[in-house]
Amino acid sequence: MPKTVRSFAKINIGLCIGRLRPDGFHELRTVYQTIALHDIIRVEVKRGTGIEILCSDPRVPRDDSNTCSRIVDKAMAALKARGRVVVNIEKRLPVRGGLGGASSNAIAALVALERVLKKQWPWPEKLRIAAAVGSDLPLFLIGGTVLGAGRGEEVYPVRDLPSMACVIATPEIAVSTPKAFRDWDATFEQPERRVISTAAAAKLTLSHGSDRITESGRALSAWLGRQYEGRIRNLSGVPAGGRGRAGNPLLDLVRTGIENDFERVVFPQYPELRELKRVLKREGAVYASLSGSGSAIYGLFRSPTAARRAAAKVRQEGTTALVTSMLTRQKYWEKIWC
């Protein structure tokens, strides 16, 4: 019997890029957050063999390069299952928008396949295979607020941020993630090859990989510590660390200076993306940023009313804008089944 699931998107609340590793990937630190925007994935197993990908969006690959095909192939072998797997993707999320659509589709297909087959892969094995298929995949096996490390595939569930209204601006721009990484390396990791001022060289040196990752890790560790400090304060009734009342965890995170490093190479090439971020901030976003390498720009708002007003302003500027909300881990798994 076919099974249908929602394939939720994610945003990156900050993304720190480290040095290029020997395996060809960059070391990263990020906070992933799942949101309610989604595609629809329908999976069924028929007689025969092979994997068939169906999607009306011509930009979605339907061969074995599709992440759904790759993870289904591994799952069928690991579960010792037989049959022809048909995966139907109803695409609602932008393609190459930095919202993790392809990665989320793959995990949704895996979740549905397990239900169809009435077999389940051990969680450690699912996380291992998901990481082998793509860096963003493991976060969708957790949902909610997730700390990402390594090349993004090392995921650690953290205390969920309170759900906030979210505006996603989706301009008709396709940003290549590999190119964005190459641009980062050319601009910030090899300053000695460029003719620049001493002051600029000093600034670039400060942004170098290992130091940046260390500094980002310390800032995130301090933020996480404050969240649990707040929990102790709430349980005991005594302010921890001498602080008065608990603050908004998102605001605490923003105060660490967290930002998306991709903005530094993507915005100069696509200044309209920088302007979209400015519009969202002018309209009252608590935090606004590029998601992943883009091109989606998001803003987090204190109320749905404020978010709708900001989305209307973005649309007036000629860009599609959607109003949604952050999904906690519990809501993520409650809402995944259609």
C-alpha positions as CSV (number, residue, x, y, z in Angstrom):
1,M,0.0,0.0,0.0
2,P,1.4,3.4,-0.9
3,K,2.6,5.8,1.9
4,T,2.6,9.6,1.7
5,V,4.7,11.9,3.8
6,R,5.6,15.5,4.1
7,S,9.2,16.5,3.2
8,F,10.0,19.6,5.3
9,A,12.5,22.3,4.5
10,K,15.2,23.6,6.7
11,I,17.0,27.0,7.3
12,N,20.5,27.6,8.5
13,I,20.7,29.9,11.5
14,G,24.3,30.9,10.9
15,L,26.8,28.9,8.9
16,C,30.6,29.1,9.6
17,I,32.9,27.8,6.9
18,G,36.2,26.3,7.9
19,R,39.2,25.2,5.8
20,L,39.0,22.8,2.9
21,R,39.6,19.3,4.2
22,P,41.7,16.5,2.6
23,D,38.5,14.8,1.5
24,G,37.5,17.8,-0.5
25,F,34.8,19.0,1.9
26,H,34.9,22.1,4.1
27,E,34.6,21.9,7.9
28,L,31.3,23.6,8.9
29,R,29.4,24.7,12.0
30,T,25.7,25.6,11.7
31,V,22.4,25.5,13.5
32,Y,19.8,23.8,11.4
33,Q,16.1,24.5,11.9
34,T,13.2,22.7,10.3
35,I,10.3,24.7,9.0
36,A,6.7,23.9,7.9
37,L,7.2,24.4,4.2
38,H,7.3,21.1,2.5
39,D,7.1,18.9,-0.6
40,I,4.9,15.8,-0.7
41,I,6.6,12.4,-1.2
42,R,4.6,9.3,-2.1
43,V,6.2,5.8,-2.2
44,E,4.9,2.5,-3.3
45,V,6.5,-0.9,-4.0
46,K,5.3,-2.8,-7.1
47,R,6.3,-6.1,-8.8
48,G,9.5,-6.0,-10.6
49,T,12.9,-4.4,-9.9
50,G,14.5,-1.0,-10.0
51,I,13.6,2.5,-8.8
52,E,11.4,5.0,-10.7
53,I,11.3,8.7,-9.8
54,L,8.3,10.7,-10.9
55,C,8.1,14.5,-10.7
56,S,6.5,17.1,-12.9
57,D,9.2,19.6,-12.2
58,P,11.8,19.3,-15.1
59,R,14.6,20.6,-12.8
60,V,14.4,17.5,-10.6
61,P,16.6,14.6,-11.9
62,R,14.8,11.4,-12.4
63,D,17.8,9.1,-12.8
64,D,20.1,7.5,-10.3
65,S,21.6,10.9,-9.4
66,N,18.4,11.8,-7.5
67,T,19.0,11.6,-3.8
68,C,15.8,9.6,-3.3
69,S,17.0,7.0,-5.8
70,R,20.4,6.7,-4.1
71,I,19.1,6.2,-0.6
72,V,16.2,3.9,-1.7
73,D,18.8,1.7,-3.5
74,K,20.9,1.4,-0.3
75,A,17.8,0.8,1.8
76,M,16.4,-2.0,-0.4
77,A,19.8,-3.8,-0.3
78,A,20.2,-3.4,3.5
79,L,16.7,-4.5,4.3
80,K,17.0,-7.4,1.8
81,A,13.7,-6.2,0.1
82,R,12.5,-6.9,-3.4
83,G,10.3,-5.0,-5.8
84,R,10.1,-1.9,-8.0
85,V,10.1,1.2,-5.9
86,V,8.1,4.2,-7.3
87,V,8.8,7.6,-5.7
88,N,6.5,10.4,-6.6
89,I,7.8,13.9,-5.7
90,E,5.2,16.7,-5.6
91,K,7.6,19.7,-5.7
92,R,6.6,22.7,-3.7
93,L,9.9,23.9,-2.4
94,P,12.3,25.8,-4.7
95,V,15.0,23.8,-6.4
96,R,18.6,24.8,-5.4
97,G,17.2,27.4,-2.9
98,G,19.3,26.4,0.1
99,L,16.3,24.9,1.9
100,G,17.5,21.3,1.8
101,G,14.7,20.1,-0.5
102,A,16.5,17.3,-2.2
103,S,18.0,16.0,1.1
104,S,14.6,16.2,2.8
105,N,13.0,14.3,-0.1
106,A,15.5,11.5,0.3
107,I,14.8,11.1,4.0
108,A,11.0,11.3,3.5
109,A,11.3,8.6,0.8
110,L,13.2,6.4,3.3
111,V,10.7,6.9,6.1
112,A,7.8,6.1,3.7
113,L,9.6,3.1,2.3
114,E,10.2,1.6,5.7
115,R,6.5,1.9,6.4
116,V,5.5,0.3,3.1
117,L,7.9,-2.6,3.7
118,K,7.0,-2.9,7.4
119,K,10.8,-3.1,8.0
120,Q,13.0,-0.6,9.9
121,W,16.6,0.2,9.5
122,P,18.6,0.6,12.8
123,W,18.9,4.3,13.6
124,P,22.8,4.4,13.7
125,E,22.8,2.7,10.3
126,K,20.3,5.2,8.9
127,L,22.4,8.1,10.1
128,R,25.5,6.6,8.6
129,I,24.0,5.9,5.2
130,A,22.2,9.3,5.1
131,A,25.6,11.0,5.7
132,A,27.1,9.0,2.9
133,V,24.4,10.1,0.5
134,G,24.6,13.8,1.4
135,S,25.7,16.2,4.1
136,D,22.3,17.7,4.8
137,L,20.4,14.4,5.0
138,P,21.0,13.4,8.6
139,L,19.4,16.5,10.1
140,F,16.1,15.4,8.6
141,L,16.3,12.2,10.6
142,I,16.1,14.4,13.7
143,G,14.1,17.5,13.0
144,G,13.6,20.6,15.1
145,T,16.7,22.6,16.2
146,V,19.9,20.7,15.3
147,L,23.6,21.5,15.7
148,G,25.5,20.6,12.5
149,A,29.3,19.9,12.5
150,G,31.9,18.1,10.3
151,R,30.8,18.8,6.7
152,G,27.3,19.3,8.1
153,E,26.6,15.5,8.4
154,E,27.5,15.3,12.1
155,V,24.2,16.3,13.8
156,Y,23.3,16.8,17.4
157,P,19.7,17.5,18.6
158,V,19.7,20.5,20.9
159,R,16.9,22.1,22.9
160,D,14.3,23.4,20.4
161,L,14.1,27.1,19.8
162,P,10.6,28.5,20.4
163,S,8.6,28.4,17.2
164,M,8.5,31.7,15.4
165,A,6.8,33.0,12.2
166,C,9.1,32.8,9.2
167,V,9.1,34.5,5.8
168,I,10.9,32.7,3.0
169,A,11.7,34.9,0.0
170,T,12.5,32.8,-3.1
171,P,14.0,34.8,-5.9
172,E,14.4,33.3,-9.4
173,I,18.1,32.7,-8.8
174,A,20.0,29.4,-8.7
175,V,23.1,29.5,-6.6
176,S,25.6,26.7,-7.2
177,T,26.9,25.5,-3.8
178,P,30.2,24.1,-5.2
179,K,30.9,27.4,-6.9
180,A,30.1,29.3,-3.7
181,F,32.6,27.2,-1.9
182,R,35.2,27.8,-4.6
183,D,34.6,31.5,-4.4
184,W,35.0,31.4,-0.6
185,D,38.3,29.6,-1.0
186,A,39.6,32.0,-3.6
187,T,38.5,35.1,-1.6
188,F,39.3,34.1,2.0
189,E,41.5,31.1,2.2
190,Q,44.3,32.2,-0.2
191,P,44.9,35.9,0.5
192,E,48.6,35.6,-0.4
193,R,47.7,35.1,-4.1
194,R,45.8,38.4,-4.3
195,V,47.0,42.0,-4.4
196,I,45.4,43.4,-1.3
197,S,46.1,46.0,1.4
198,T,47.8,45.0,4.7
199,A,44.6,45.8,6.6
200,A,42.5,43.6,4.2
201,A,45.0,40.8,4.6
202,A,44.7,41.0,8.4
203,K,41.0,40.8,8.1
204,L,41.1,37.8,5.8
205,T,43.7,36.1,8.1
206,L,41.3,36.4,11.0
207,S,38.6,34.6,8.9
208,H,40.8,31.6,8.3
209,G,39.4,28.1,8.7
210,S,40.6,26.4,11.9
211,D,40.4,29.6,14.0
212,R,37.0,30.5,12.7
213,I,35.7,27.0,13.4
214,T,37.2,27.1,16.9
215,E,35.7,30.6,17.6
216,S,32.3,29.5,16.2
217,G,32.3,26.3,18.3
218,R,33.0,28.3,21.5
219,A,30.2,30.8,20.8
220,L,27.8,27.9,20.1
221,S,28.9,26.1,23.2
222,A,28.4,29.2,25.3
223,W,24.9,29.6,23.8
224,L,24.0,26.0,24.5
225,G,25.2,26.4,28.1
226,R,23.0,29.4,28.6
227,Q,20.0,27.4,27.4
228,Y,20.5,24.8,30.1
229,E,21.4,27.4,32.6
230,G,18.0,28.9,31.9
231,R,16.4,25.4,32.4
232,I,18.1,25.1,35.8
233,R,16.8,28.6,36.7
234,N,13.3,27.7,35.8
235,L,13.3,24.4,37.8
236,S,14.9,25.9,40.9
237,G,13.2,29.3,40.9
238,V,16.7,30.8,41.5
239,P,18.3,32.9,38.8
240,A,21.4,31.0,37.5
241,G,24.6,33.0,37.1
242,G,23.0,36.1,38.6
243,R,20.8,36.8,35.6
244,G,17.3,38.0,36.0
245,R,14.7,36.4,33.7
246,A,15.2,33.9,30.9
247,G,15.8,35.5,27.5
248,N,14.7,34.4,24.1
249,P,17.1,31.6,23.0
250,L,17.0,32.9,19.5
251,L,18.0,36.4,20.6
252,D,20.8,34.9,22.7
253,L,22.0,33.0,19.6
254,V,21.9,36.2,17.5
255,R,23.9,38.1,20.1
256,T,26.8,35.6,19.6
257,G,27.3,37.3,16.2
258,I,26.3,34.2,14.3
259,E,26.0,34.7,10.5
260,N,26.1,32.9,7.3
261,D,29.5,33.1,5.7
262,F,28.1,32.4,2.3
263,E,26.6,35.9,2.3
264,R,30.1,37.2,1.9
265,V,30.6,35.6,-1.5
266,V,27.0,35.3,-2.7
267,F,25.8,38.8,-2.0
268,P,28.5,40.6,-4.1
269,Q,27.4,38.5,-7.1
270,Y,23.7,38.8,-6.4
271,P,23.1,42.2,-4.7
272,E,19.4,41.7,-5.0
273,L,19.7,39.0,-2.3
274,R,21.3,41.5,0.0
275,E,18.5,43.9,-0.6
276,L,15.9,41.2,0.2
277,K,17.6,40.7,3.5
278,R,17.5,44.4,4.2
279,V,13.8,44.6,3.4
280,L,13.0,41.8,5.9
281,K,15.1,43.5,8.6
282,R,13.4,46.8,7.9
283,E,10.0,45.1,8.3
284,G,11.0,44.0,11.8
285,A,12.7,40.6,11.4
286,V,14.4,39.5,14.6
287,Y,16.9,37.7,12.4
288,A,17.3,37.6,8.6
289,S,19.8,35.5,6.6
290,L,20.6,33.6,3.5
291,S,19.8,29.9,4.0
292,G,22.6,27.6,3.0
293,S,24.3,28.9,-0.1
294,G,21.0,30.4,-1.2
295,S,19.2,31.7,-3.0
296,A,16.4,31.7,-0.4
297,I,16.4,34.5,2.1
298,Y,14.4,34.2,5.3
299,G,13.3,36.4,8.2
300,L,12.1,35.3,11.6
301,F,9.3,37.4,13.2
302,R,7.7,37.7,16.5
303,S,4.1,37.2,15.2
304,P,2.3,35.8,12.1
305,T,0.8,39.3,11.5
306,A,4.3,40.9,11.3
307,A,5.4,38.1,9.0
308,R,2.5,38.5,6.7
309,R,3.1,42.2,6.5
310,A,6.8,41.6,5.6
311,A,5.9,39.0,3.0
312,A,3.5,41.5,1.3
313,K,6.4,44.0,1.2
314,V,8.7,41.5,-0.4
315,R,6.1,40.6,-3.0
316,Q,5.7,44.3,-3.8
317,E,9.4,44.3,-4.7
318,G,8.7,41.5,-7.2
319,T,9.9,38.4,-5.4
320,T,7.8,35.4,-4.3
321,A,7.5,35.3,-0.5
322,L,5.9,32.6,1.7
323,V,4.8,32.7,5.3
324,T,5.5,29.7,7.4
325,S,6.7,28.8,10.9
326,M,9.6,27.0,12.6
327,L,8.9,23.3,13.5
328,T,10.0,21.9,16.8
329,R,11.2,18.3,16.8
330,Q,7.8,17.0,18.2
331,K,5.8,18.9,15.6
332,Y,8.2,17.7,12.9
333,W,7.4,14.0,13.6
334,E,3.7,14.6,14.4
335,K,3.1,16.3,11.0
336,I,5.3,14.2,8.8
337,W,2.5,11.7,7.8
338,C,-0.2,13.0,5.4
